[in-house]
Amino acid sequence: MNFNRIASFETTRNMSAGEDTNRETSAEIIAATDDGMTLVYTDSPLGVVGLIDITTPAQPAPLGNVAMEGEPTAVAIHGNTAFVGVNTSESYTAPSGHIAVLNVETQQILQKCDLGGQPDSVAAAKDGSLVSIAIENERDEDLGDGRTGQMPAGHLVQFDVTNGTIDCGARRDVVLTGLADVSPEDPEPEFVDINGLGETVVTMQENNHMVVVSRDGKVTSHFSAGAVDLVDIDVEDERAALTFTETQMGRKREPDAVKWVDDNHFATANEGDMDGGSRGWTIFHKDGSVVYEAGNTFEHAIVQIGHYPDKRSDSKGVEPESIETAT
């Protein structure tokens, strides 16, 4: 299967007439309505989510921005309802945020529910009955050499959803402390996804740990994301040539994004953050066993199409950050 770009969209096109188009703006997380005709993306610098009509995919059309009263960090969609994680933190030590429920058609914010911390990733169940949010409470990378161990700890939040409406008063906070080998006192949940059983898988990137949580908020399994022995890679940047003859042994995966492949398996994009990054992707069984490891094959594929970032050779190489699955 081949994928080819057929169009691009400048985020400034969603600004209203007279707005300053020289302001910083950036699309990061993107989701589509169930019919595939409308895209919603987070624009953290502007504090908005932007909407795009792709009824004609080769001619994407602007639908405007919706102000989020904070920094939107993630968006998930069920039907025509978007669930947007919004960071309103005053500082690293006083994190806060809410989830905004947005009607994509009317562009009206229907609800705001407090999250008790700084949200990162948001996931909606395929049947629309559950929303899970990774509350990262991210660390200050300029403090303590940027290491974990900075309070407050992160956690997972779950909400039941009925006909697109969240029960804000029945928030479930799932404690994730004491699980990881790396800084067990300071979990930093990074990404979440929900399978057909209502189970949420959580990556704790800096902790190099995976957690599976039932829809009623119980931790059903957890395990280290482990490490990979990388061979035939380039670990020095900007030399006269790309030289894929070196190794990194025991390289922690430190996964970012995760997606369920089916109700028992999920795939991770092993970007790395603090100490690791294995330059590839992995399929895990939810019991923790590895059923597939890409090793260096993903990076080699990127090299072959001419997109290898040599300036990242001495760090995390191709740095896979996101992953998507479909059946």
Beta strands, then each sheet from edge to edge (+ up, - down):
strand 1: 30-32
strand 2: 38-43
strand 3: 48-53
strand 4: 61-67
strand 5: 71-78
strand 6: 81-87
strand 7: 97-103
strand 8: 108-114
strand 9: 119-124
strand 10: 130-135
strand 11: 155-162
strand 12: 165-166
strand 13: 172-175
strand 14: 189-194
strand 15: 200-204
strand 16: 209-213
strand 17: 219-224
strand 18: 227-233
strand 19: 246-252
strand 20: 258-260
strand 21: 265-269
strand 22: 281-285
strand 23: 290-293
sheet 1: 1+ 2- 3+ 4-
sheet 2: 5+ 6- 7+ 8-
sheet 3: 9+ 10- 11+ 12-
sheet 4: 9+ 10- 11+ 13-
sheet 5: 14+ 15- 16+ 17-
sheet 6: 18+ 19-
sheet 7: 20+ 21- 22+ 23-
end
